[in-house]
Amino acid sequence: MEDKTKQLMMSDPAEMKAARKQIDYLDESIVRLLAQRFQVAALIGQIKKQNQVTVLDQNREQTVLKRVRAVNSDDATADYIENIYHEILANSRAYQCELIKNSQQTKKGER
Ligand SMILES: O=C(O)C(=O)C[C@]1(C(=O)O)C=C[C@@H](O)C=C1
């Protein structure tokens, strides 16, 4: 028998079901909050474009990472959460760049 099957049989199925339900519930909140975060990032992207400011702001990103570390009181997960935040920031930048690029193309098309 494969190891994975063994692991599942060892744990209490009811407990496992309840824990996964909790994960599903938390994922819903995380996704909603991330979508909101992207909306705000889009707004900042617009402001940056209007003011001809670069999307990447390294100082701000350092501040965000510091704040995130301070908010999380669990030292054991601090590095994992920081890794996730590096991804969030990279994707936030990518989204801003895409929106700026698209709006420039639309403008060209209007001419
Ligand atoms: O605060 C900004 O200047 C943003 O553009 C937002 C944000 C972020 O997602 O937190 C994204 C890109 C920047 O490099 C820094 C931070």
Ligand as a Chemical Component Dictionary entry (heavy atoms), coordinates in Angstrom:
data_LIG
# 
_chem_comp.id                   LIG 
_chem_comp.type                 NON-POLYMER 
_chem_comp.pdbx_formal_charge   0 
_chem_comp.three_letter_code    LIG 
# 
loop_
_chem_comp_atom.comp_id 
_chem_comp_atom.atom_id 
_chem_comp_atom.alt_atom_id 
_chem_comp_atom.type_symbol 
_chem_comp_atom.charge 
_chem_comp_atom.model_Cartn_x 
_chem_comp_atom.model_Cartn_y 
_chem_comp_atom.model_Cartn_z 
_chem_comp_atom.pdbx_ordinal 
LIG O1  O1  O 0 2.620 50.871 -2.671 1  
LIG C1  C1  C 0 2.898 50.871 -3.871 2  
LIG O2  O2  O 0 3.619 51.729 -4.378 3  
LIG C2  C2  C 0 2.371 49.829 -4.746 4  
LIG O3  O3  O 0 2.488 49.912 -5.957 5  
LIG C3  C3  C 0 1.779 48.601 -4.126 6  
LIG C4  C4  C 0 2.808 47.490 -3.983 7  
LIG C5  C5  C 0 2.072 46.374 -3.170 8  
LIG O4  O4  O 0 1.483 45.495 -3.806 9  
LIG O5  O5  O 0 2.080 46.451 -1.951 10 
LIG C6  C6  C 0 3.200 47.005 -5.335 11 
LIG C7  C7  C 0 4.346 47.378 -5.956 12 
LIG C8  C8  C 0 5.364 48.204 -5.333 13 
LIG O6  O6  O 0 6.663 47.804 -5.640 14 
LIG C9  C9  C 0 5.146 48.346 -3.888 15 
LIG C10 C10 C 0 3.997 47.970 -3.256 16 
# 
loop_
_chem_comp_bond.comp_id 
_chem_comp_bond.atom_id_1 
_chem_comp_bond.atom_id_2 
_chem_comp_bond.value_order 
_chem_comp_bond.pdbx_ordinal 
LIG O1 C1  DOUB 1  
LIG C1 O2  SING 2  
LIG C1 C2  SING 3  
LIG C2 O3  DOUB 4  
LIG C2 C3  SING 5  
LIG C3 C4  SING 6  
LIG C4 C5  SING 7  
LIG C4 C6  SING 8  
LIG C4 C10 SING 9  
LIG C5 O4  DOUB 10 
LIG C5 O5  SING 11 
LIG C6 C7  DOUB 12 
LIG C7 C8  SING 13 
LIG C8 O6  SING 14 
LIG C8 C9  SING 15 
LIG C9 C10 DOUB 16 
# 
